Amino acid sequence: MTSQRTQFPTGGTSRCLRILFLLGGILLTLPGGAPAAEPAGAGAPSITLPGGFSALAEKVGPAVVNISTEKTVNGGGRIFRHFGRNPFGGDDGMDDFFKRFFGEDPHRKFKQRSLGSGFIIDSGGYIVTNNHVVENADKIKVILSDERELDAEVAGRDPNTDIALIRVKSADKLPVVPLGDSNAIRVGQWVVAIGNPFGLDHTVTAGIVSAKGRVIGSGPYDDFIQTDASINPGNSGGPLLNMKGEVIGINTAIIASGQGIGFAIPINLARPVIEQLRQTGEVVRGWLGVTIKDLPRDLAEYLGVDGQKGALVIDVVPGDPAEKAGIAPKDVIVSVNGQRIGNSHDLTTIVAGIPVGDTARVTVIREGKPKTIMVKVGKRPDTRKIAKRSPSRQTEGLGMRVSDLSAEAAESLGIAVAGGVIVEELEADGKAEEAGVRKGDVIKEINHQPVEDTTAYARILKSIPNGEKIQLFIWRLNEGFVVVKLTK
C-alpha cells in the first residue's frame, strides 16, 4: 500500500506555511504563522490549533505504564480460539491442525494473557487502571517507560465504575501524573490519550472532547467523556489528558466496529473511588432501595407533575431505607438534599455519594403535591430480595385476559409486588392490542384507581360506561411505568 504526499510551495517574506479553513464562518489557523487578515465584515472568532503534543507526551509519558495480566480459564472452543489468534490478523493454520488431530478438550485449563494500560498517581507505586484489565488475574506485571518490569498486586477494585487500583514496589520514586478537573473541560477542547493499543507501548493519540455525560449502558454510574482521540484494545486504563498534561479521564470503552469513538471515565467521578480503594480496598455507596426510571411526558401528565423533571419510583425494596421512610411507587423524586434531580442517573449518582448512615432530605411529588421525606441512607447491596405473591383467578375485559400476579411471574419480572394484574392473552385486533397493551404487562391502576387483583380490575371496568376514555397505568418489563390510553 502506497501513500502520496502533497507538496505545498513556500515563499513570501515570512517563508511560512499558512492554511486557512473557513467552516461555518469560523476562521481556523493551523500552526506555522500568524492568522491571516480577517475578511472584512466577517466578525469570525480566531481559533489557534496546538502546534504539537511532543512536550506533553515527554512530560507525562514516564508515568504511563503497560499492564500485562495472566489468568487461568477452563475450556476451549470458540472462546479459546478467539484469544489464541494472532492479534495482528491472519491464521497460521495451527488452530485447524490441533482441532483435526486432537479435538477440543472443554475441560482443559488454559493460560489467558491480556494487555492494558495504567498511570501512576503516587510515587510510592499506586497505579490506576480499569477493573476489567486486572479482574480475576493470577499475575499482574507492570512495564515502566524505562522497560523495567515490576510485579503488581490489586489494592482494590470497583466493578460498578470499572476502576481498579494496583500497587508495585520500587526502590526508586516513581514518576506521577497530576489529576485535573474533568468538570472544567468543554466539548471541542483538545485531549491526548497515551496507552498500549494492541501491545504497541506508549502510543500517543490526539483528538477533541466530542461529548460529555454519555450513558452507554455499561453500569449504574455511566457518565462518560466521549472523544475522537484514537482508542483501541489495550488503551483500557490509560489516561486521557488535557493540554496541561493533567488526567481528566480514564480511557475505558470503545464501540465495536466504530471509528473515532472512545469513552473515558471522568476523573472527578473516579477520584473519590480511587481514594476509597486506597484507604479501605473497597467502595461503599449510599442506597435508598428504589427502582427508578426517567420521567417521560405522558407519565408526568398522568401523575400530575407535568413540566417537572425527576426520577420516577417504579418500586421500593421491602425493608430498605426508602420503604422504611415512606417513599412509595409513583412518587417522583425531584431533589435530594437540595440538589435538583433531572433524571434517574442524577439520583443514582447523588445518593451514591452520600455517606452511609447519614439522613437525606428527599423531596417527592405525590399526587401532584410536593412532600419532603427524611431517609436514613443505607449501604448499597450486591443483591436484592423480591417479594412474592400467590396466584389467583382470571377474568375478561377490553379484549385481553388477565390474572393476579403470581410469585413466579413477579420473580421473573424482578419486581416487589404491591398489587396488580398481569396480561396473559390479547385478542387479535382487540381494543387493548390496538392501544399498545402487551402480553406480560402488569396493570397497576385504571383511571387512577388501584388495581389490587382481578376482582378490583373487573369492578373498576364495570363502573366505566361504554365510550368513556380509559387510562391504564402499567408496569412493563425493561421499561418500568407506562400509560396506555383507550376507549371502552
Secondary structure, DSSP 4 states (H G I P E B T S, - for coil): -----PPPP--TTT-----EEEETTEEEE-SSSPPPPPPTTT-PPEEEPPS-SHHHHHHHGGGEEEEEEEEEEE--HHHHHHHHS-TTS---SHHHHHHHHH---TT-EEEEEEEEEEEE-STTSEEEEEHHHHTT-SEEEEE-TTS-EEEEEEEEEETTTTEEEEEE--SSPPP---B--GGG--TT-EEEEEE-GGG-TTEEEEEEEEEEEE--SSSTT--EEEE-S---TT-TT-EEE-TTS-EEEEEEEE-TT-SS-EEEEEHHHHHHHHHHHHHHSS---EE--EEEEE--HHHHHHTT-TT---EEEEEE-TTSHHHHHT--TT-EEEEETTEE--SHHHHHHHHHTSPTTPEEEEEEEETTEEEEEEEE-EEPPS-----------EEEETTEEEEE--HHHHHHHT----S-EEEEEE-TT-HHHHHT--TT-EEEEETTEE--SHHHHHHHHHHSPTT-EEEEEEEETTTEEEEEEEE-
